[in-house]
Each structure stands twice: as structure tokens, then as C-alpha cells.
Amino acid sequence: MTGWLLGGLLTGLYLILMNLFFKLHDNEAFSALRHQDHKNFLRLRITEEEITLYPIGIRKVPRRWKRSNNRHPGAPYFEPAAITDAHKAFLLEEPISISLRSR
């Protein structure tokens, strides 16, 4: 009955201890934190010939937002109040292409 709670606590404790003392499981430990900055995501471009993966990162997430003046359909309601270089997206590494054509 309490296995879900005990399992979650033990997993979290394991990740914290291993990361603090042995510098292991960085990816798993940081994915559970409520850290606003250093976000990463994948952008995919899919065609009939290939799939291209673009690993994109953002160093700092904007903290202040304002209402957007764009009122066309699909436009966001809010936009960052100010954009600095730290807020701009960048490629983490070169794009990765996977061919879908059989050789």
C-alpha cells in the first residue's frame, strides 16, 4: 500500500547521495529538480528521406513576461519583457541526420 511512497523516497535519496558524493547520475538527478535555467530540448525535422535532430539549449529562461501585441491565431499571449544573449537558443551540438531510405 505504501510501496509507491517508499519507492519514490528511496529512489530520490539514492539519486541525491550518488550525485553529491560520487558525481554519478547527473542527468537523472537534475531532471527532478525545479531548476529554471539550462533547459534543453530536441527539434525534429522529418521528411520522406530523413529525420534530422537538432539538440537545442537555452542558458537562462526569462523571468518577466508581458502581454503580446500579436493578436493573430496561433500567436502566443505572452512574450518575454526583455531578451538577453543568455535567453537565446543555441545548438548544443551539430544536427544528427538519420536516413530513412534503405540502402
N, CA, C and O atoms as CSV, one atom per row, in Angstrom:
chain,resi,resn,atom,element,x,y,z
A,1,MET,N,N,0.818,-1.200,0.000
A,1,MET,CA,C,0.000,0.000,0.000
A,1,MET,C,C,0.863,1.266,0.000
A,1,MET,O,O,0.493,2.258,-0.628
A,2,THR,N,N,1.984,1.248,0.681
A,2,THR,CA,C,2.852,2.418,0.734
A,2,THR,C,C,4.100,2.238,-0.118
A,2,THR,O,O,5.056,3.003,0.006
A,3,GLY,N,N,4.092,1.228,-0.981
A,3,GLY,CA,C,5.243,0.954,-1.831
A,3,GLY,C,C,5.579,2.102,-2.757
A,3,GLY,O,O,6.755,2.374,-3.001
A,4,TRP,N,N,4.569,2.783,-3.278
A,4,TRP,CA,C,4.813,3.900,-4.192
A,4,TRP,C,C,5.532,5.035,-3.469
A,4,TRP,O,O,6.414,5.677,-4.040
A,5,LEU,N,N,5.161,5.282,-2.228
A,5,LEU,CA,C,5.801,6.347,-1.457
A,5,LEU,C,C,7.229,5.961,-1.070
A,5,LEU,O,O,8.159,6.748,-1.245
A,6,LEU,N,N,7.396,4.768,-0.554
A,6,LEU,CA,C,8.711,4.295,-0.150
A,6,LEU,C,C,9.646,4.175,-1.361
A,6,LEU,O,O,10.820,4.535,-1.275
A,7,GLY,N,N,9.131,3.674,-2.478
A,7,GLY,CA,C,9.941,3.551,-3.693
A,7,GLY,C,C,10.414,4.897,-4.207
A,7,GLY,O,O,11.572,5.045,-4.596
A,8,GLY,N,N,9.524,5.876,-4.211
A,8,GLY,CA,C,9.889,7.224,-4.662
A,8,GLY,C,C,10.913,7.880,-3.753
A,8,GLY,O,O,11.859,8.512,-4.223
A,9,LEU,N,N,10.721,7.728,-2.453
A,9,LEU,CA,C,11.670,8.312,-1.490
A,9,LEU,C,C,13.043,7.660,-1.585
A,9,LEU,O,O,14.063,8.349,-1.551
A,10,LEU,N,N,13.076,6.344,-1.705
A,10,LEU,CA,C,14.360,5.646,-1.807
A,10,LEU,C,C,15.087,5.992,-3.104
A,10,LEU,O,O,16.305,6.166,-3.110
A,11,THR,N,N,14.342,6.091,-4.193
A,11,THR,CA,C,14.960,6.471,-5.467
A,11,THR,C,C,15.525,7.882,-5.385
A,11,THR,O,O,16.649,8.125,-5.826
A,12,GLY,N,N,14.766,8.808,-4.831
A,12,GLY,CA,C,15.236,10.183,-4.680
A,12,GLY,C,C,16.449,10.271,-3.776
A,12,GLY,O,O,17.400,10.994,-4.076
A,13,LEU,N,N,16.425,9.543,-2.678
A,13,LEU,CA,C,17.556,9.529,-1.756
A,13,LEU,C,C,18.803,8.957,-2.433
A,13,LEU,O,O,19.900,9.496,-2.287
A,14,TYR,N,N,18.625,7.873,-3.166
A,14,TYR,CA,C,19.743,7.272,-3.908
A,14,TYR,C,C,20.341,8.279,-4.888
A,14,TYR,O,O,21.561,8.434,-4.940
A,15,LEU,N,N,19.502,8.967,-5.666
A,15,LEU,CA,C,19.997,9.928,-6.656
A,15,LEU,C,C,20.733,11.087,-5.985
A,15,LEU,O,O,21.780,11.518,-6.468
A,16,ILE,N,N,20.201,11.587,-4.890
A,16,ILE,CA,C,20.851,12.694,-4.188
A,16,ILE,C,C,22.221,12.265,-3.661
A,16,ILE,O,O,23.214,12.960,-3.872
A,17,LEU,N,N,22.274,11.134,-2.985
A,17,LEU,CA,C,23.536,10.676,-2.396
A,17,LEU,C,C,24.584,10.350,-3.462
A,17,LEU,O,O,25.745,10.739,-3.327
A,18,MET,N,N,24.190,9.652,-4.503
A,18,MET,CA,C,25.135,9.295,-5.559
A,18,MET,C,C,25.654,10.537,-6.278
A,18,MET,O,O,26.820,10.588,-6.671
A,19,ASN,N,N,24.793,11.536,-6.450
A,19,ASN,CA,C,25.219,12.746,-7.138
A,19,ASN,C,C,26.103,13.612,-6.244
A,19,ASN,O,O,27.087,14.181,-6.719
A,20,LEU,N,N,25.773,13.721,-4.969
A,20,LEU,CA,C,26.569,14.541,-4.064
A,20,LEU,C,C,27.951,13.961,-3.787
A,20,LEU,O,O,28.947,14.683,-3.824
A,21,PHE,N,N,28.015,12.669,-3.513
A,21,PHE,CA,C,29.265,12.070,-3.071
A,21,PHE,C,C,30.111,11.461,-4.185
A,21,PHE,O,O,31.339,11.471,-4.103
A,22,PHE,N,N,29.462,10.927,-5.231
A,22,PHE,CA,C,30.213,10.228,-6.269
A,22,PHE,C,C,30.094,10.878,-7.653
A,22,PHE,O,O,30.682,10.394,-8.621
A,23,LYS,N,N,29.336,11.969,-7.744
A,23,LYS,CA,C,29.142,12.694,-9.011
A,23,LYS,C,C,28.592,11.779,-10.114
A,23,LYS,O,O,28.998,11.875,-11.272
A,24,LEU,N,N,27.679,10.908,-9.743
A,24,LEU,CA,C,27.035,9.992,-10.685
A,24,LEU,C,C,25.598,10.429,-10.928
A,24,LEU,O,O,25.021,11.154,-10.117
A,25,HIS,N,N,25.024,9.994,-12.031
A,25,HIS,CA,C,23.612,10.185,-12.366
A,25,HIS,C,C,23.208,11.661,-12.450
A,25,HIS,O,O,22.144,12.047,-11.965
A,26,ASP,N,N,24.063,12.480,-13.067
A,26,ASP,CA,C,23.733,13.905,-13.213
A,26,ASP,C,C,22.408,14.106,-13.931
A,26,ASP,O,O,21.557,14.867,-13.469
A,27,ASN,N,N,22.232,13.432,-15.052
A,27,ASN,CA,C,21.032,13.619,-15.861
A,27,ASN,C,C,19.773,13.250,-15.084
A,27,ASN,O,O,18.794,13.996,-15.101
A,28,GLU,N,N,19.790,12.119,-14.411
A,28,GLU,CA,C,18.621,11.670,-13.665
A,28,GLU,C,C,18.346,12.570,-12.459
A,28,GLU,O,O,17.190,12.875,-12.167
A,29,ALA,N,N,19.397,12.994,-11.758
A,29,ALA,CA,C,19.214,13.827,-10.576
A,29,ALA,C,C,18.697,15.213,-10.950
A,29,ALA,O,O,17.801,15.736,-10.288
A,30,PHE,N,N,19.251,15.810,-12.001
A,30,PHE,CA,C,18.848,17.165,-12.375
A,30,PHE,C,C,17.474,17.205,-13.033
A,30,PHE,O,O,16.819,18.247,-13.010
A,31,SER,N,N,17.026,16.109,-13.612
A,31,SER,CA,C,15.715,16.123,-14.264
A,31,SER,C,C,14.592,16.284,-13.246
A,31,SER,O,O,13.504,16.741,-13.598
A,32,ALA,N,N,14.835,15.921,-12.002
A,32,ALA,CA,C,13.807,16.032,-10.966
A,32,ALA,C,C,13.837,17.365,-10.236
A,32,ALA,O,O,12.922,17.665,-9.468
A,33,LEU,N,N,14.861,18.166,-10.457
A,33,LEU,CA,C,14.959,19.440,-9.755
A,33,LEU,C,C,14.070,20.504,-10.383
A,33,LEU,O,O,13.730,20.430,-11.564
A,34,ARG,N,N,13.705,21.478,-9.591
A,34,ARG,CA,C,12.913,22.594,-10.081
A,34,ARG,C,C,13.828,23.744,-10.449
A,34,ARG,O,O,13.619,24.872,-10.002
A,35,HIS,N,N,14.825,23.476,-11.248
A,35,HIS,CA,C,15.796,24.479,-11.667
A,35,HIS,C,C,15.285,25.128,-12.948
A,35,HIS,O,O,15.042,24.431,-13.934
A,36,GLN,N,N,15.119,26.437,-12.952
A,36,GLN,CA,C,14.507,27.114,-14.091
A,36,GLN,C,C,15.422,27.215,-15.299
A,36,GLN,O,O,14.946,27.160,-16.433
A,37,ASP,N,N,16.698,27.358,-15.089
A,37,ASP,CA,C,17.598,27.640,-16.202
A,37,ASP,C,C,18.208,26.364,-16.784
A,37,ASP,O,O,17.984,25.258,-16.293
A,38,HIS,N,N,18.987,26.562,-17.848
A,38,HIS,CA,C,19.668,25.466,-18.544
A,38,HIS,C,C,18.688,24.416,-19.048
A,38,HIS,O,O,18.805,23.236,-18.717
A,39,LYS,N,N,17.725,24.850,-19.848
A,39,LYS,CA,C,16.745,23.940,-20.429
A,39,LYS,C,C,17.237,23.482,-21.800
A,39,LYS,O,O,17.870,24.247,-22.527
A,40,ASN,N,N,16.946,22.242,-22.145
A,40,ASN,CA,C,17.321,21.673,-23.427
A,40,ASN,C,C,16.120,20.946,-24.017
A,40,ASN,O,O,15.266,20.440,-23.289
A,41,PHE,N,N,16.064,20.900,-25.330
A,41,PHE,CA,C,15.007,20.159,-25.999
A,41,PHE,C,C,15.479,19.768,-27.392
A,41,PHE,O,O,16.509,20.249,-27.866
A,42,LEU,N,N,14.722,18.896,-28.041
A,42,LEU,CA,C,15.037,18.449,-29.392
A,42,LEU,C,C,14.034,19.033,-30.373
A,42,LEU,O,O,12.830,19.044,-30.117
A,43,ARG,N,N,14.532,19.506,-31.472
A,43,ARG,CA,C,13.691,19.939,-32.591
A,43,ARG,C,C,13.880,18.880,-33.663
A,43,ARG,O,O,15.012,18.538,-34.004
A,44,LEU,N,N,12.791,18.360,-34.194
A,44,LEU,CA,C,12.849,17.317,-35.209
A,44,LEU,C,C,12.391,17.864,-36.550
A,44,LEU,O,O,11.403,18.594,-36.631
A,45,ARG,N,N,13.110,17.508,-37.588
A,45,ARG,CA,C,12.694,17.819,-38.957
A,45,ARG,C,C,12.543,16.485,-39.663
A,45,ARG,O,O,13.519,15.761,-39.862
A,46,ILE,N,N,11.307,16.165,-40.043
A,46,ILE,CA,C,11.018,14.868,-40.632
A,46,ILE,C,C,10.609,15.052,-42.088
A,46,ILE,O,O,9.657,15.773,-42.385
A,47,THR,N,N,11.327,14.400,-42.990
A,47,THR,CA,C,10.984,14.372,-44.411
A,47,THR,C,C,10.868,12.912,-44.827
A,47,THR,O,O,11.070,12.013,-44.011
A,48,GLU,N,N,10.544,12.676,-46.084
A,48,GLU,CA,C,10.451,11.298,-46.566
A,48,GLU,C,C,11.823,10.631,-46.622
A,48,GLU,O,O,11.920,9.408,-46.533
A,49,GLU,N,N,12.875,11.421,-46.766
A,49,GLU,CA,C,14.223,10.875,-46.899
A,49,GLU,C,C,14.946,10.674,-45.573
A,49,GLU,O,O,15.710,9.721,-45.420
A,50,GLU,N,N,14.702,11.586,-44.593
A,50,GLU,CA,C,15.474,11.510,-43.357
A,50,GLU,C,C,14.774,12.210,-42.199
A,50,GLU,O,O,13.834,12.984,-42.374
A,51,ILE,N,N,15.273,11.904,-41.023
A,51,ILE,CA,C,14.880,12.614,-39.800
A,51,ILE,C,C,16.132,13.339,-39.318
A,51,ILE,O,O,17.196,12.733,-39.188
A,52,THR,N,N,16.005,14.633,-39.054
A,52,THR,CA,C,17.132,15.408,-38.548
A,52,THR,C,C,16.795,15.883,-37.139
A,52,THR,O,O,15.742,16.477,-36.906
A,53,LEU,N,N,17.705,15.613,-36.204
A,53,LEU,CA,C,17.543,16.007,-34.810
A,53,LEU,C,C,18.413,17.225,-34.528
A,53,LEU,O,O,19.609,17.220,-34.822
A,54,TYR,N,N,17.821,18.254,-33.966
A,54,TYR,CA,C,18.542,19.469,-33.588
A,54,TYR,C,C,18.502,19.594,-32.067
A,54,TYR,O,O,17.467,19.973,-31.520
A,55,PRO,N,N,19.610,19.283,-31.357
A,55,PRO,CA,C,19.637,19.467,-29.901
A,55,PRO,C,C,19.845,20.952,-29.565
A,55,PRO,O,O,20.892,21.525,-29.866
A,56,ILE,N,N,18.845,21.553,-28.946
A,56,ILE,CA,C,18.835,22.997,-28.696
A,56,ILE,C,C,18.853,23.255,-27.195
A,56,ILE,O,O,18.198,22.547,-26.431
A,57,GLY,N,N,19.600,24.268,-26.776
A,57,GLY,CA,C,19.683,24.633,-25.371
A,57,GLY,C,C,19.383,26.102,-25.147
A,57,GLY,O,O,19.537,26.931,-26.044
A,58,ILE,N,N,18.954,26.405,-23.937
A,58,ILE,CA,C,18.720,27.788,-23.504
A,58,ILE,C,C,19.398,27.935,-22.146
A,58,ILE,O,O,19.095,27.185,-21.218
A,59,ARG,N,N,20.312,28.896,-22.025
A,59,ARG,CA,C,21.069,29.053,-20.778
A,59,ARG,C,C,20.228,29.654,-19.648
A,59,ARG,O,O,20.347,29.242,-18.494
A,60,LYS,N,N,19.394,30.610,-19.980
A,60,LYS,CA,C,18.612,31.281,-18.947
A,60,LYS,C,C,17.197,31.534,-19.463
A,60,LYS,O,O,17.007,32.034,-20.572
A,61,VAL,N,N,16.224,31.187,-18.656
A,61,VAL,CA,C,14.826,31.370,-19.017
A,61,VAL,C,C,14.387,32.765,-18.574
A,61,VAL,O,O,14.723,33.180,-17.465
A,62,PRO,N,N,13.647,33.502,-19.405
A,62,PRO,CA,C,13.185,34.837,-18.989
A,62,PRO,C,C,12.329,34.767,-17.729
A,62,PRO,O,O,11.548,33.832,-17.552
A,63,ARG,N,N,12.478,35.745,-16.869
A,63,ARG,CA,C,11.732,35.791,-15.606
A,63,ARG,C,C,10.497,36.703,-15.695
A,63,ARG,O,O,9.482,36.449,-15.046
A,64,ARG,N,N,10.597,37.747,-16.492
A,64,ARG,CA,C,9.472,38.692,-16.627
A,64,ARG,C,C,8.818,38.537,-17.996
A,64,ARG,O,O,9.487,38.358,-19.014
A,65,TRP,N,N,7.501,38.612,-17.984
A,65,TRP,CA,C,6.737,38.441,-19.217
A,65,TRP,C,C,5.770,39.609,-19.365
A,65,TRP,O,O,5.393,40.251,-18.385
A,66,LYS,N,N,5.379,39.869,-20.608
A,66,LYS,CA,C,4.378,40.903,-20.882
A,66,LYS,C,C,3.395,40.356,-21.900
A,66,LYS,O,O,3.672,39.383,-22.602
A,67,ARG,N,N,2.243,41.001,-21.964
A,67,ARG,CA,C,1.235,40.590,-22.938
A,67,ARG,C,C,1.727,40.887,-24.349
A,67,ARG,O,O,2.284,41.951,-24.617
A,68,SER,N,N,1.515,39.938,-25.235
A,68,SER,CA,C,1.958,40.088,-26.618
A,68,SER,C,C,1.004,40.983,-27.397
A,68,SER,O,O,-0.204,40.978,-27.160
A,69,ASN,N,N,1.557,41.745,-28.324
A,69,ASN,CA,C,0.718,42.587,-29.176
A,69,ASN,C,C,0.217,41.841,-30.398
A,69,ASN,O,O,-0.668,42.339,-31.094
A,70,ASN,N,N,0.754,40.658,-30.680
A,70,ASN,CA,C,0.297,39.849,-31.819
A,70,ASN,C,C,-1.035,39.216,-31.467
A,70,ASN,O,O,-1.124,38.432,-30.523
A,71,ARG,N,N,-2.047,39.545,-32.203
A,71,ARG,CA,C,-3.380,39.014,-31.924
A,71,ARG,C,C,-3.869,38.068,-33.002
A,71,ARG,O,O,-5.065,37.780,-33.055
A,72,HIS,N,N,-2.989,37.571,-33.867
A,72,HIS,CA,C,-3.445,36.644,-34.892
A,72,HIS,C,C,-3.532,35.229,-34.306
A,72,HIS,O,O,-2.870,34.936,-33.310
A,73,PRO,N,N,-4.334,34.359,-34.908
A,73,PRO,CA,C,-4.497,32.994,-34.377
A,73,PRO,C,C,-3.158,32.255,-34.319
A,73,PRO,O,O,-2.360,32.322,-35.254
A,74,GLY,N,N,-2.930,31.564,-33.231
A,74,GLY,CA,C,-1.700,30.808,-33.061
A,74,GLY,C,C,-0.573,31.590,-32.422
A,74,GLY,O,O,0.448,31.007,-32.056
A,75,ALA,N,N,-0.730,32.886,-32.280
A,75,ALA,CA,C,0.314,33.712,-31.659
A,75,ALA,C,C,0.256,33.537,-30.142
A,75,ALA,O,O,-0.828,33.334,-29.593
A,76,PRO,N,N,1.384,33.609,-29.460
A,76,PRO,CA,C,1.369,33.467,-28.003
A,76,PRO,C,C,0.724,34.675,-27.332
A,76,PRO,O,O,0.764,35.783,-27.865
A,77,TYR,N,N,0.138,34.458,-26.175
A,77,TYR,CA,C,-0.477,35.540,-25.406
A,77,TYR,C,C,0.572,36.380,-24.674
A,77,TYR,O,O,0.376,37.574,-24.450
A,78,PHE,N,N,1.686,35.745,-24.306
A,78,PHE,CA,C,2.732,36.434,-23.566
A,78,PHE,C,C,4.066,36.288,-24.275
A,78,PHE,O,O,4.295,35.319,-24.998
A,79,GLU,N,N,4.952,37.271,-24.059
A,79,GLU,CA,C,6.308,37.219,-24.602
A,79,GLU,C,C,7.259,37.771,-23.545
A,79,GLU,O,O,6.836,38.510,-22.656
A,80,PRO,N,N,8.539,37.417,-23.636
A,80,PRO,CA,C,9.487,37.929,-22.637
A,80,PRO,C,C,9.552,39.445,-22.655
A,80,PRO,O,O,9.506,40.062,-23.719
A,81,ALA,N,N,9.659,40.048,-21.473
A,81,ALA,CA,C,9.742,41.505,-21.374
A,81,ALA,C,C,11.070,42.006,-21.933
A,81,ALA,O,O,11.121,43.090,-22.514
A,82,ALA,N,N,12.138,41.240,-21.768
A,82,ALA,CA,C,13.453,41.609,-22.300
A,82,ALA,C,C,14.187,40.336,-22.697
A,82,ALA,O,O,14.072,39.302,-22.038
A,83,ILE,N,N,14.940,40.429,-23.783
A,83,ILE,CA,C,15.717,39.275,-24.257
A,83,ILE,C,C,17.198,39.632,-24.175
A,83,ILE,O,O,17.626,40.661,-24.698
A,84,THR,N,N,17.972,38.782,-23.520
A,84,THR,CA,C,19.426,38.961,-23.479
A,84,THR,C,C,20.066,37.800,-24.240
A,84,THR,O,O,19.369,36.899,-24.707
A,85,ASP,N,N,21.375,37.824,-24.362
A,85,ASP,CA,C,22.069,36.726,-25.043
A,85,ASP,C,C,21.874,35.399,-24.315
A,85,ASP,O,O,21.848,34.345,-24.950
A,86,ALA,N,N,21.739,35.438,-23.008
A,86,ALA,CA,C,21.539,34.211,-22.240
A,86,ALA,C,C,20.180,33.576,-22.515
A,86,ALA,O,O,20.000,32.381,-22.282
A,87,HIS,N,N,19.214,34.366,-23.012
A,87,HIS,CA,C,17.880,33.853,-23.295
A,87,HIS,C,C,17.767,33.232,-24.683
A,87,HIS,O,O,16.781,32.557,-24.981
A,88,LYS,N,N,18.753,33.449,-25.522
A,88,LYS,CA,C,18.661,32.980,-26.907
A,88,LYS,C,C,19.019,31.506,-27.015
A,88,LYS,O,O,19.918,31.016,-26.331
A,89,ALA,N,N,18.304,30.813,-27.882
A,89,ALA,CA,C,18.543,29.384,-28.087
A,89,ALA,C,C,19.815,29.186,-28.905
A,89,ALA,O,O,20.175,30.029,-29.727
A,90,PHE,N,N,20.491,28.059,-28.669
A,90,PHE,CA,C,21.711,27.722,-29.402
A,90,PHE,C,C,21.766,26.212,-29.605
A,90,PHE,O,O,21.131,25.458,-28.868
A,91,LEU,N,N,22.525,25.774,-30.606
A,91,LEU,CA,C,22.700,24.355,-30.859
A,91,LEU,C,C,23.708,23.784,-29.862
A,91,LEU,O,O,24.807,24.317,-29.712
A,92,LEU,N,N,23.338,22.712,-29.188
A,92,LEU,CA,C,24.239,22.054,-28.250
A,92,LEU,C,C,25.343,21.304,-28.983
A,92,LEU,O,O,26.475,21.233,-28.505
A,93,GLU,N,N,25.016,20.753,-30.128
A,93,GLU,CA,C,25.981,20.072,-30.985
A,93,GLU,C,C,25.423,20.075,-32.403
A,93,GLU,O,O,24.307,20.539,-32.639
A,94,GLU,N,N,26.190,19.567,-33.322
A,94,GLU,CA,C,25.753,19.555,-34.716
A,94,GLU,C,C,24.488,18.702,-34.874
A,94,GLU,O,O,24.309,17.728,-34.143
A,95,PRO,N,N,23.608,19.060,-35.824
A,95,PRO,CA,C,22.410,18.248,-36.054
A,95,PRO,C,C,22.766,16.811,-36.442
A,95,PRO,O,O,23.798,16.557,-37.062
A,96,ILE,N,N,21.905,15.896,-36.071
A,96,ILE,CA,C,22.095,14.474,-36.353
A,96,ILE,C,C,21.053,14.061,-37.381
A,96,ILE,O,O,19.856,14.241,-37.158
A,97,SER,N,N,21.497,13.509,-38.504
A,97,SER,CA,C,20.582,13.064,-39.557
A,97,SER,C,C,20.519,11.550,-39.592
A,97,SER,O,O,21.542,10.869,-39.525
A,98,ILE,N,N,19.298,11.030,-39.699
A,98,ILE,CA,C,19.058,9.590,-39.793
A,98,ILE,C,C,18.344,9.337,-41.105
A,98,ILE,O,O,17.236,9.830,-41.314
A,99,SER,N,N,18.959,8.581,-41.980
A,99,SER,CA,C,18.383,8.304,-43.287
A,99,SER,C,C,17.251,7.286,-43.147
A,99,SER,O,O,17.366,6.315,-42.400
A,100,LEU,N,N,16.154,7.523,-43.876
A,100,LEU,CA,C,15.027,6.610,-43.866
A,100,LEU,C,C,14.989,5.729,-45.113
A,100,LEU,O,O,14.170,4.815,-45.206
A,101,ARG,N,N,15.848,5.995,-46.041
A,101,ARG,CA,C,15.919,5.213,-47.275
A,101,ARG,C,C,16.744,3.956,-47.034
A,101,ARG,O,O,17.812,4.011,-46.424
A,102,SER,N,N,16.245,2.827,-47.515
A,102,SER,CA,C,17.046,1.601,-47.392
A,102,SER,C,C,18.173,1.621,-48.401
A,102,SER,O,O,18.010,2.121,-49.514
A,103,ARG,N,N,19.299,1.086,-48.022
A,103,ARG,CA,C,20.485,1.152,-48.884
A,103,ARG,C,C,20.623,-0.068,-49.721
A,103,ARG,O,O,21.567,-0.177,-50.503
